[in-house]
Amino acid sequence: MYWDSTMIILIPAIIFSLVAQGMVKSAFAKYSRERNGRGLTGADAARAILDSNGLSYIRIERIGGNLTDHYDPKANVIRLSEDVYDKDTIAAVGVAAHEAGHAVQHAVGYFPIRIRSAIIPITQFGSSLSTPLVVLGIVMSWDILITIGILLFCAVVFFQAVTLPVEFNASSRALKILREDNFLDQSELSGARKMLTAAAMTYVAAMVSALLSLVRLLILRDRRRN
């Protein structure tokens, strides 16, 4: 990270991110204390959703950590954290259904998730090298390095933009299934919705952070030119 006066631009994004993370942890903690009426565990919910969508070949595994739940399309496995895998809470079912929603997205070829998967290598490269390239270009007075760094970071911004519909759609799919298949009653469904909405805000915060970081790089470039 290159520190200078332009870092102040990132303060709103940092605050937003901290608030969003706090909302997720608070919502997850609250609904992790409330059991669902059907006694379904996170693994039960994920398995039922996968099987009903013809995805019986996708495995479900336990993973350590807190809120580490994710779907791995390369390994065809949904990994659920200890607070989700075998817990029969509203939070567990909501999180598991969301990850199953990602699996369904891949299975049906949901366009935004195909784009996101395709640009992950470029994004990883750009995330680690964009700022160093811009700073090196400023120090060495090489405009080409500055331009390359900014273009690489544009890929990061694009990735975050594509991630938003992917995450919102996965939650929408999850809530629809939970409602239509009566996994949760109306009050429980409301709790799951609040939790997933809070989780979605972390991705909005990431998008805001990426945009402001891009603005910062552009300001650094313009300072060099002036």
ROVOGU-871520 format. One record per atom (N, C-alpha, C): residue number from 1; residue in three letters; atom name; y negated, z, x negated. Coordinates in pm, whole numbers, plus 50000, padded with zeros to 5 digits. Example, Ala and Ser with C-alpha at 12.3 -4.5 7.8 and 13.67 -1.06 7.14 Angstrom:
// ROVOGU-871520
seq_type_atom_yy_zz_xx
1_ALA_N_50569_50780_48681
1_ALA_CA_50450_50780_48770
1_ALA_C_50330_50780_48680
2_SER_N_50225_50708_48715
2_SER_CA_50106_50714_48633
2_SER_C_49997_50787_48710
END
This chain:
// ROVOGU-871520
seq_type_atom_yy_zz_xx
1_MET_N_50119_50000_49916
1_MET_CA_50000_50000_50000
1_MET_C_49876_50000_49912
2_TYR_N_49783_49911_49941
2_TYR_CA_49659_49900_49867
2_TYR_C_49552_49980_49941
3_TRP_N_49496_50084_49875
3_TRP_CA_49402_50174_49942
3_TRP_C_49259_50137_49907
4_ASP_N_49176_50116_50007
4_ASP_CA_49033_50096_49988
4_ASP_C_48965_50125_50121
5_SER_N_48838_50095_50132
5_SER_CA_48762_50131_50251
5_SER_C_48811_50062_50377
6_THR_N_48881_49950_50363
6_THR_CA_48930_49879_50482
6_THR_C_49044_49953_50550
7_MET_N_49098_50053_50485
7_MET_CA_49208_50130_50545
7_MET_C_49165_50197_50675
8_ILE_N_49034_50218_50692
8_ILE_CA_48985_50282_50814
8_ILE_C_49020_50200_50938
9_ILE_N_49039_50069_50918
9_ILE_CA_49075_49981_51029
9_ILE_C_49209_50022_51089
10_LEU_N_49296_50078_51007
10_LEU_CA_49431_50111_51052
10_LEU_C_49440_50246_51123
11_ILE_N_49333_50324_51120
11_ILE_CA_49338_50458_51180
11_ILE_C_49376_50455_51328
12_PRO_N_49316_50367_51412
12_PRO_CA_49356_50364_51553
12_PRO_C_49505_50335_51571
13_ALA_N_49559_50245_51488
13_ALA_CA_49701_50211_51499
13_ALA_C_49788_50330_51460
14_ILE_N_49745_50404_51357
14_ILE_CA_49821_50522_51314
14_ILE_C_49824_50626_51424
15_ILE_N_49708_50649_51486
15_ILE_CA_49700_50746_51595
15_ILE_C_49787_50702_51713
16_PHE_N_49775_50574_51749
16_PHE_CA_49854_50519_51859
16_PHE_C_50003_50537_51832
17_SER_N_50044_50507_51710
17_SER_CA_50186_50518_51674
17_SER_C_50235_50663_51685
18_LEU_N_50154_50756_51638
18_LEU_CA_50193_50897_51644
18_LEU_C_50204_50945_51789
19_VAL_N_50109_50901_51872
19_VAL_CA_50113_50939_52014
19_VAL_C_50237_50880_52081
20_ALA_N_50265_50751_52052
20_ALA_CA_50381_50684_52112
20_ALA_C_50511_50752_52071
21_GLN_N_50522_50786_51943
21_GLN_CA_50642_50853_51896
21_GLN_C_50658_50990_51961
22_GLY_N_50545_51060_51978
22_GLY_CA_50550_51189_52045
22_GLY_C_50595_51177_52189
23_MET_N_50549_51070_52258
23_MET_CA_50588_51047_52397
23_MET_C_50737_51022_52408
24_VAL_N_50792_50944_52316
24_VAL_CA_50935_50914_52318
24_VAL_C_51017_51040_52297
25_LYS_N_50981_51117_52196
25_LYS_CA_51056_51239_52166
25_LYS_C_51049_51338_52281
26_SER_N_50930_51347_52343
26_SER_CA_50913_51439_52455
26_SER_C_50996_51396_52576
27_ALA_N_50989_51265_52608
27_ALA_CA_51063_51214_52724
27_ALA_C_51214_51225_52700
28_PHE_N_51258_51192_52579
28_PHE_CA_51400_51199_52549
28_PHE_C_51451_51343_52557
29_ALA_N_51370_51435_52503
29_ALA_CA_51410_51576_52506
29_ALA_C_51418_51626_52650
30_LYS_N_51322_51586_52733
30_LYS_CA_51320_51631_52872
30_LYS_C_51443_51582_52947
31_TYR_N_51470_51452_52939
31_TYR_CA_51579_51396_53018
31_TYR_C_51715_51412_52952
32_SER_N_51715_51465_52829
32_SER_CA_51842_51502_52765
32_SER_C_51891_51637_52817
33_ARG_N_51803_51707_52888
33_ARG_CA_51842_51835_52946
33_ARG_C_51885_51820_53093
34_GLU_N_51874_51700_53146
34_GLU_CA_51908_51676_53286
34_GLU_C_52033_51588_53297
35_ARG_N_52139_51644_53349
35_ARG_CA_52265_51570_53364
35_ARG_C_52255_51475_53482
36_ASN_N_52322_51361_53471
36_ASN_CA_52324_51268_53584
36_ASN_C_52434_51306_53682
37_GLY_N_52414_51272_53808
37_GLY_CA_52503_51314_53915
37_GLY_C_52645_51263_53904
38_ARG_N_52663_51147_53842
38_ARG_CA_52798_51090_53833
38_ARG_C_52874_51136_53710
39_GLY_N_52808_51210_53625
39_GLY_CA_52876_51261_53506
39_GLY_C_52907_51154_53404
40_LEU_N_52832_51044_53405
40_LEU_CA_52856_50935_53310
40_LEU_C_52796_50968_53173
41_THR_N_52872_50943_53070
41_THR_CA_52818_50958_52935
41_THR_C_52752_50826_52896
42_GLY_N_52679_50830_52784
42_GLY_CA_52617_50707_52736
42_GLY_C_52721_50600_52707
43_ALA_N_52832_50642_52645
43_ALA_CA_52939_50546_52614
43_ALA_C_53000_50489_52741
44_ASP_N_53016_50571_52843
44_ASP_CA_53070_50524_52971
44_ASP_C_52980_50416_53031
45_ALA_N_52850_50443_53032
45_ALA_CA_52754_50349_53091
45_ALA_C_52753_50217_53015
46_ALA_N_52748_50226_52882
46_ALA_CA_52746_50104_52801
46_ALA_C_52873_50023_52822
47_ARG_N_52988_50091_52824
47_ARG_CA_53117_50022_52842
47_ARG_C_53122_49951_52977
48_ALA_N_53076_50018_53081
48_ALA_CA_53080_49959_53215
48_ALA_C_52990_49836_53223
49_ILE_N_52870_49844_53163
49_ILE_CA_52777_49731_53166
49_ILE_C_52833_49613_53087
50_LEU_N_52888_49642_52971
50_LEU_CA_52945_49536_52888
50_LEU_C_53061_49467_52960
51_ASP_N_53150_49545_53015
51_ASP_CA_53268_49488_53081
51_ASP_C_53230_49406_53204
52_SER_N_53129_49450_53277
52_SER_CA_53088_49377_53397
52_SER_C_53019_49246_53364
53_ASN_N_52978_49232_53238
53_ASN_CA_52915_49108_53193
53_ASN_C_53006_49025_53103
54_GLY_N_53137_49055_53107
54_GLY_CA_53233_48980_53029
54_GLY_C_53224_49003_52879
55_LEU_N_53176_49121_52839
55_LEU_CA_53157_49150_52697
55_LEU_C_53250_49262_52651
56_SER_N_53375_49255_52696
56_SER_CA_53472_49359_52663
56_SER_C_53505_49362_52514
57_TYR_N_53474_49255_52442
57_TYR_CA_53504_49248_52298
57_TYR_C_53404_49328_52214
58_ILE_N_53293_49368_52274
58_ILE_CA_53193_49446_52200
58_ILE_C_53235_49592_52197
59_ARG_N_53241_49648_52078
59_ARG_CA_53282_49786_52060
59_ARG_C_53164_49882_52078
60_ILE_N_53197_50007_52100
60_ILE_CA_53096_50112_52108
60_ILE_C_53135_50220_52010
61_GLU_N_53043_50253_51920
61_GLU_CA_53072_50351_51816
61_GLU_C_52967_50462_51816
62_ARG_N_53008_50576_51765
62_ARG_CA_52917_50689_51747
62_ARG_C_52849_50675_51610
63_ILE_N_52721_50711_51605
63_ILE_CA_52647_50707_51479
63_ILE_C_52564_50835_51468
64_GLY_N_52543_50879_51347
64_GLY_CA_52466_51000_51326
64_GLY_C_52317_50976_51344
65_GLY_N_52241_51084_51342
65_GLY_CA_52096_51073_51352
65_GLY_C_52045_51091_51494
66_ASN_N_51913_51091_51504
66_ASN_CA_51846_51109_51633
66_ASN_C_51772_50981_51670
67_LEU_N_51798_50928_51789
67_LEU_CA_51737_50802_51836
67_LEU_C_51765_50687_51738
68_THR_N_51887_50683_51688
68_THR_CA_51929_50577_51596
68_THR_C_52011_50470_51669
69_ASP_N_52010_50474_51800
69_ASP_CA_52091_50383_51880
69_ASP_C_52046_50237_51860
70_HIS_N_52143_50146_51849
70_HIS_CA_52110_50005_51834
70_HIS_C_52232_49918_51860
71_TYR_N_52203_49791_51885
71_TYR_CA_52310_49691_51899
71_TYR_C_52312_49604_51775
72_ASP_N_52429_49587_51716
72_ASP_CA_52447_49504_51598
72_ASP_C_52520_49376_51639
73_PRO_N_52446_49266_51655
73_PRO_CA_52509_49142_51702
73_PRO_C_52606_49081_51601
74_LYS_N_52586_49107_51473
74_LYS_CA_52675_49051_51372
74_LYS_C_52813_49117_51376
75_ALA_N_52813_49248_51401
75_ALA_CA_52940_49321_51406
75_ALA_C_52995_49333_51548
76_ASN_N_52918_49285_51647
76_ASN_CA_52956_49299_51788
76_ASN_C_52987_49445_51822
77_VAL_N_52890_49530_51794
77_VAL_CA_52909_49673_51821
77_VAL_C_52778_49737_51865
78_ILE_N_52788_49826_51962
78_ILE_CA_52675_49909_52001
78_ILE_C_52698_50045_51939
79_ARG_N_52601_50091_51863
79_ARG_CA_52612_50222_51798
79_ARG_C_52521_50320_51870
80_LEU_N_52580_50427_51919
80_LEU_CA_52507_50528_51995
80_LEU_C_52503_50659_51918
81_SER_N_52387_50722_51918
81_SER_CA_52370_50849_51847
81_SER_C_52447_50961_51916
82_GLU_N_52457_51072_51848
82_GLU_CA_52536_51185_51899
82_GLU_C_52481_51240_52030
83_ASP_N_52350_51230_52050
83_ASP_CA_52289_51280_52173
83_ASP_C_52303_51182_52289
84_VAL_N_52364_51068_52262
84_VAL_CA_52380_50964_52365
84_VAL_C_52527_50933_52392
85_TYR_N_52605_50921_52286
85_TYR_CA_52742_50872_52296
85_TYR_C_52827_50946_52399
86_ASP_N_52838_51076_52386
86_ASP_CA_52926_51151_52477
86_ASP_C_52853_51253_52562
87_LYS_N_52722_51231_52582
87_LYS_CA_52643_51320_52666
87_LYS_C_52624_51257_52804
88_ASP_N_52636_51340_52909
88_ASP_CA_52625_51287_53045
88_ASP_C_52485_51314_53104
89_THR_N_52383_51284_53027
89_THR_CA_52246_51309_53069
89_THR_C_52178_51179_53115
90_ILE_N_52065_51196_53181
90_ILE_CA_51986_51079_53224
90_ILE_C_51941_51001_53101
91_ALA_N_51897_51073_52999
91_ALA_CA_51850_51007_52876
91_ALA_C_51962_50926_52811
92_ALA_N_52080_50983_52803
92_ALA_CA_52192_50915_52738
92_ALA_C_52227_50786_52810
93_VAL_N_52234_50791_52941
93_VAL_CA_52267_50671_53018
93_VAL_C_52157_50566_53005
94_GLY_N_52030_50609_53008
94_GLY_CA_51920_50515_52996
94_GLY_C_51919_50444_52862
95_VAL_N_51935_50519_52755
95_VAL_CA_51935_50460_52621
95_VAL_C_52055_50366_52603
96_ALA_N_52171_50409_52645
96_ALA_CA_52292_50327_52630
96_ALA_C_52280_50198_52710
97_ALA_N_52224_50207_52830
97_ALA_CA_52206_50088_52913
97_ALA_C_52108_49991_52848
98_HIS_N_52005_50045_52784
98_HIS_CA_51908_49960_52713
98_HIS_C_51976_49882_52601
99_GLU_N_52059_49949_52523
99_GLU_CA_52129_49881_52413
99_GLU_C_52229_49779_52467
100_ALA_N_52293_49812_52577
100_ALA_CA_52383_49715_52640
100_ALA_C_52303_49594_52689
101_GLY_N_52179_49620_52731
101_GLY_CA_52091_49511_52771
101_GLY_C_52066_49414_52658
102_HIS_N_52054_49465_52536
102_HIS_CA_52038_49378_52419
102_HIS_C_52163_49292_52398
103_ALA_N_52279_49352_52417
103_ALA_CA_52404_49277_52402
103_ALA_C_52411_49163_52503
104_VAL_N_52368_49191_52626
104_VAL_CA_52366_49088_52730
104_VAL_C_52267_48978_52692
105_GLN_N_52154_49015_52637
105_GLN_CA_52055_48916_52594
105_GLN_C_52116_48818_52496
106_HIS_N_52187_48871_52397
106_HIS_CA_52250_48783_52298
106_HIS_C_52356_48695_52364
107_ALA_N_52431_48751_52456
107_ALA_CA_52540_48677_52519
107_ALA_C_52488_48560_52603
108_VAL_N_52376_48580_52671
108_VAL_CA_52322_48475_52758
108_VAL_C_52224_48384_52684
109_GLY_N_52199_48415_52557
109_GLY_CA_52109_48330_52479
109_GLY_C_51963_48347_52518
110_TYR_N_51923_48469_52548
110_TYR_CA_51784_48497_52583
110_TYR_C_51693_48446_52471
111_PHE_N_51602_48356_52505
111_PHE_CA_51527_48281_52404
111_PHE_C_51448_48369_52306
112_PRO_N_51369_48466_52354
112_PRO_CA_51293_48549_52258
112_PRO_C_51380_48621_52156
113_ILE_N_51498_48667_52197
113_ILE_CA_51582_48738_52100
113_ILE_C_51643_48641_51999
114_ARG_N_51664_48516_52040
114_ARG_CA_51712_48414_51945
114_ARG_C_51605_48386_51840
115_ILE_N_51479_48380_51884
115_ILE_CA_51369_48358_51790
115_ILE_C_51358_48475_51695
116_ARG_N_51363_48596_51750
116_ARG_CA_51349_48716_51666
116_ARG_C_51458_48722_51561
117_SER_N_51580_48694_51600
117_SER_CA_51692_48698_51505
117_SER_C_51674_48595_51395
118_ALA_N_51620_48479_51431
118_ALA_CA_51604_48370_51335
118_ALA_C_51499_48401_51229
119_ILE_N_51396_48476_51265
119_ILE_CA_51286_48499_51170
119_ILE_C_51295_48633_51098
120_ILE_N_51400_48709_51123
120_ILE_CA_51414_48839_51056
120_ILE_C_51407_48828_50903
121_PRO_N_51478_48733_50839
121_PRO_CA_51470_48725_50692
121_PRO_C_51328_48700_50642
122_ILE_N_51256_48610_50709
122_ILE_CA_51118_48581_50669
122_ILE_C_51031_48704_50689
123_THR_N_51054_48774_50799
123_THR_CA_50976_48893_50830
123_THR_C_50997_49003_50726
124_GLN_N_51122_49024_50686
124_GLN_CA_51152_49126_50586
124_GLN_C_51084_49092_50454
125_PHE_N_51087_48965_50419
125_PHE_CA_51024_48918_50297
125_PHE_C_50873_48937_50305
126_GLY_N_50816_48896_50418
126_GLY_CA_50672_48904_50435
126_GLY_C_50621_49046_50441
127_SER_N_50697_49135_50504
127_SER_CA_50655_49274_50518
127_SER_C_50641_49343_50383
128_SER_N_50730_49310_50291
128_SER_CA_50730_49378_50160
128_SER_C_50636_49314_50058
129_LEU_N_50611_49182_50072
129_LEU_CA_50536_49111_49969
129_LEU_C_50396_49066_50009
130_SER_N_50365_49066_50138
130_SER_CA_50237_49009_50182
130_SER_C_50117_49081_50121
131_THR_N_50110_49214_50136
131_THR_CA_49996_49289_50084
131_THR_C_49988_49283_49931
132_PRO_N_50100_49303_49858
132_PRO_CA_50093_49290_49713
132_PRO_C_50043_49152_49667
133_LEU_N_50083_49046_49738
133_LEU_CA_50038_48913_49701
133_LEU_C_49888_48897_49723
134_VAL_N_49839_48950_49836
134_VAL_CA_49696_48942_49863
134_VAL_C_49616_49018_49757
135_VAL_N_49661_49140_49726
135_VAL_CA_49591_49222_49627
135_VAL_C_49596_49157_49489
136_LEU_N_49713_49104_49452
136_LEU_CA_49726_49037_49323
136_LEU_C_49635_48914_49318
137_GLY_N_49630_48842_49431
137_GLY_CA_49542_48725_49436
137_GLY_C_49396_48762_49419
138_ILE_N_49357_48877_49476
138_ILE_CA_49218_48923_49462
138_ILE_C_49190_48961_49317
139_VAL_N_49282_49036_49256
139_VAL_CA_49265_49082_49118
139_VAL_C_49262_48964_49020
140_MET_N_49352_48868_49042
140_MET_CA_49364_48753_48951
140_MET_C_49274_48637_48990
141_SER_N_49205_48651_49105
141_SER_CA_49119_48544_49156
141_SER_C_49199_48416_49182
142_TRP_N_49318_48436_49240
142_TRP_CA_49403_48322_49277
142_TRP_C_49408_48313_49429
143_ASP_N_49330_48222_49482
143_ASP_CA_49323_48208_49627
143_ASP_C_49456_48170_49689
144_ILE_N_49538_48097_49614
144_ILE_CA_49667_48052_49668
144_ILE_C_49758_48171_49699
145_LEU_N_49753_48275_49614
145_LEU_CA_49835_48394_49639
145_LEU_C_49786_48468_49763
146_ILE_N_49655_48473_49781
146_ILE_CA_49598_48539_49898
146_ILE_C_49643_48467_50025
147_THR_N_49636_48334_50021
147_THR_CA_49676_48254_50137
147_THR_C_49823_48272_50169
148_ILE_N_49908_48271_50066
148_ILE_CA_50052_48288_50087
148_ILE_C_50080_48426_50147
149_GLY_N_50013_48529_50093
149_GLY_CA_50033_48664_50143
149_GLY_C_49995_48677_50290
150_ILE_N_49883_48617_50328
150_ILE_CA_49838_48623_50467
150_ILE_C_49933_48548_50558
151_LEU_N_49979_48432_50513
151_LEU_CA_50074_48354_50594
151_LEU_C_50204_48431_50614
152_LEU_N_50250_48499_50510
152_LEU_CA_50372_48579_50522
152_LEU_C_50353_48692_50622
153_PHE_N_50234_48753_50619
153_PHE_CA_50212_48862_50713
153_PHE_C_50195_48811_50856
154_CYS_N_50152_48687_50871
154_CYS_CA_50146_48628_51005
154_CYS_C_50285_48622_51067
155_ALA_N_50386_48605_50982
155_ALA_CA_50524_48605_51032
155_ALA_C_50561_48743_51084
156_VAL_N_50510_48848_51019
156_VAL_CA_50535_48985_51064
156_VAL_C_50471_49008_51201
157_VAL_N_50348_48961_51216
157_VAL_CA_50277_48974_51345
157_VAL_C_50353_48898_51454
158_PHE_N_50400_48779_51420
158_PHE_CA_50475_48699_51517
158_PHE_C_50603_48770_51558
159_PHE_N_50670_48831_51460
159_PHE_CA_50793_48906_51489
159_PHE_C_50766_49019_51587
160_GLN_N_50658_49094_51564
160_GLN_CA_50625_49204_51654
160_GLN_C_50590_49152_51793
161_ALA_N_50524_49036_51799
161_ALA_CA_50489_48978_51928
161_ALA_C_50613_48938_52006
162_VAL_N_50711_48881_51938
162_VAL_CA_50835_48839_52003
162_VAL_C_50919_48961_52042
163_THR_N_50907_49068_51965
163_THR_CA_50984_49189_51994
163_THR_C_50946_49250_52129
164_LEU_N_50819_49238_52167
164_LEU_CA_50774_49299_52293
164_LEU_C_50853_49249_52414
165_PRO_N_50861_49117_52440
165_PRO_CA_50941_49074_52555
165_PRO_C_51089_49108_52542
166_VAL_N_51140_49110_52419
166_VAL_CA_51281_49146_52398
166_VAL_C_51307_49288_52444
167_GLU_N_51222_49381_52404
167_GLU_CA_51243_49521_52438
167_GLU_C_51216_49549_52586
168_PHE_N_51109_49490_52640
168_PHE_CA_51078_49511_52782
168_PHE_C_51187_49450_52870
169_ASN_N_51239_49335_52829
169_ASN_CA_51344_49271_52908
169_ASN_C_51473_49351_52904
170_ALA_N_51507_49408_52787
170_ALA_CA_51628_49489_52776
170_ALA_C_51618_49611_52868
171_SER_N_51500_49673_52873
171_SER_CA_51481_49788_52961
171_SER_C_51488_49746_53108
172_SER_N_51430_49630_53138
172_SER_CA_51433_49580_53276
172_SER_C_51576_49552_53320
173_ARG_N_51654_49491_53232
173_ARG_CA_51795_49465_53263
173_ARG_C_51870_49597_53285
174_ALA_N_51842_49694_53198
174_ALA_CA_51911_49822_53207
174_ALA_C_51881_49892_53339
175_LEU_N_51754_49898_53374
175_LEU_CA_51715_49967_53498
175_LEU_C_51770_49897_53621
176_LYS_N_51774_49764_53617
176_LYS_CA_51829_49689_53730
176_LYS_C_51977_49720_53751
177_ILE_N_52052_49724_53641
177_ILE_CA_52195_49753_53649
177_ILE_C_52219_49897_53695
178_LEU_N_52141_49989_53638
178_LEU_CA_52156_50130_53674
178_LEU_C_52129_50152_53823
179_ARG_N_52036_50073_53877
179_ARG_CA_52003_50085_54020
179_ARG_C_52108_50016_54107
180_GLU_N_52140_49891_54075
180_GLU_CA_52230_49813_54160
180_GLU_C_52373_49866_54158
181_ASP_N_52416_49918_54045
181_ASP_CA_52553_49971_54035
181_ASP_C_52561_50121_54064
182_ASN_N_52448_50177_54107
182_ASN_CA_52443_50319_54145
182_ASN_C_52487_50413_54033
183_PHE_N_52453_50378_53911
183_PHE_CA_52482_50467_53800
183_PHE_C_52394_50592_53809
184_LEU_N_52270_50574_53856
184_LEU_CA_52176_50684_53871
184_LEU_C_52116_50678_54011
185_ASP_N_52084_50795_54066
185_ASP_CA_52016_50795_54196
185_ASP_C_51867_50771_54172
186_GLN_N_51788_50769_54278
186_GLN_CA_51648_50731_54266
186_GLN_C_51568_50824_54176
187_SER_N_51589_50954_54189
187_SER_CA_51514_51048_54105
187_SER_C_51556_51035_53958
188_GLU_N_51685_51016_53936
188_GLU_CA_51735_50999_53799
188_GLU_C_51685_50868_53740
189_LEU_N_51681_50764_53824
189_LEU_CA_51633_50634_53779
189_LEU_C_51487_50641_53738
190_SER_N_51410_50721_53811
190_SER_CA_51269_50740_53777
190_SER_C_51256_50803_53639
191_GLY_N_51342_50898_53608
191_GLY_CA_51340_50962_53477
191_GLY_C_51376_50864_53367
192_ALA_N_51478_50781_53392
192_ALA_CA_51518_50682_53292
192_ALA_C_51406_50583_53268
193_ARG_N_51337_50543_53375
193_ARG_CA_51227_50448_53362
193_ARG_C_51114_50506_53278
194_LYS_N_51080_50632_53302
194_LYS_CA_50974_50696_53224
194_LYS_C_51011_50702_53076
195_MET_N_51137_50733_53048
195_MET_CA_51180_50742_52910
195_MET_C_51176_50606_52841
196_LEU_N_51226_50503_52908
196_LEU_CA_51228_50369_52849
196_LEU_C_51088_50312_52835
197_THR_N_50999_50347_52928
197_THR_CA_50860_50303_52917
197_THR_C_50793_50366_52796
198_ALA_N_50822_50495_52774
198_ALA_CA_50768_50564_52657
198_ALA_C_50819_50498_52529
199_ALA_N_50948_50462_52528
199_ALA_CA_51006_50396_52411
199_ALA_C_50940_50261_52386
200_ALA_N_50909_50189_52494
200_ALA_CA_50846_50058_52481
200_ALA_C_50709_50068_52416
201_MET_N_50641_50180_52438
201_MET_CA_50508_50198_52380
201_MET_C_50511_50201_52228
202_THR_N_50625_50238_52169
202_THR_CA_50633_50237_52023
202_THR_C_50628_50094_51971
203_TYR_N_50681_50000_52049
203_TYR_CA_50676_49860_52007
203_TYR_C_50537_49801_52028
204_VAL_N_50468_49848_52131
204_VAL_CA_50328_49807_52150
204_VAL_C_50245_49860_52033
205_ALA_N_50271_49984_51993
205_ALA_CA_50199_50042_51881
205_ALA_C_50226_49963_51752
206_ALA_N_50349_49919_51734
206_ALA_CA_50383_49840_51615
206_ALA_C_50309_49708_51616
207_MET_N_50293_49649_51735
207_MET_CA_50219_49523_51747
207_MET_C_50072_49544_51712
208_VAL_N_50014_49650_51764
208_VAL_CA_49873_49682_51734
208_VAL_C_49855_49705_51584
209_SER_N_49949_49777_51524
209_SER_CA_49943_49804_51381
209_SER_C_49949_49675_51300
210_ALA_N_50037_49584_51340
210_ALA_CA_50050_49458_51269
210_ALA_C_49922_49375_51280
211_LEU_N_49864_49371_51399
211_LEU_CA_49740_49294_51419
211_LEU_C_49626_49351_51335
212_LEU_N_49611_49483_51335
212_LEU_CA_49503_49543_51258
212_LEU_C_49526_49527_51108
213_SER_N_49651_49530_51067
213_SER_CA_49683_49507_50925
213_SER_C_49647_49365_50885
214_LEU_N_49669_49269_50976
214_LEU_CA_49632_49131_50949
214_LEU_C_49480_49119_50938
215_VAL_N_49409_49185_51027
215_VAL_CA_49263_49184_51021
215_VAL_C_49216_49239_50886
216_ARG_N_49281_49345_50841
216_ARG_CA_49244_49404_50712
216_ARG_C_49265_49305_50598
217_LEU_N_49376_49235_50599
217_LEU_CA_49401_49137_50493
217_LEU_C_49298_49024_50496
218_LEU_N_49259_48983_50615
218_LEU_CA_49158_48878_50627
218_LEU_C_49023_48926_50574
219_ILE_N_48991_49052_50598
219_ILE_CA_48866_49108_50547
219_ILE_C_48869_49113_50394
220_LEU_N_48983_49154_50338
220_LEU_CA_48998_49155_50193
220_LEU_C_48980_49015_50134
221_ARG_N_49035_48916_50203
221_ARG_CA_49020_48777_50157
221_ARG_C_48874_48736_50160
222_ASP_N_48805_48768_50270
222_ASP_CA_48664_48727_50282
222_ASP_C_48576_48798_50180
223_ARG_N_48607_48922_50148
223_ARG_CA_48533_48993_50044
223_ARG_C_48547_48921_49910
224_ARG_N_48668_48875_49885
224_ARG_CA_48691_48802_49758
224_ARG_C_48609_48673_49754
225_ARG_N_48600_48604_49865
225_ARG_CA_48526_48478_49868
225_ARG_C_48375_48499_49857
226_ASN_N_48330_48613_49909
226_ASN_CA_48186_48641_49906
226_ASN_C_48141_48700_49772
END
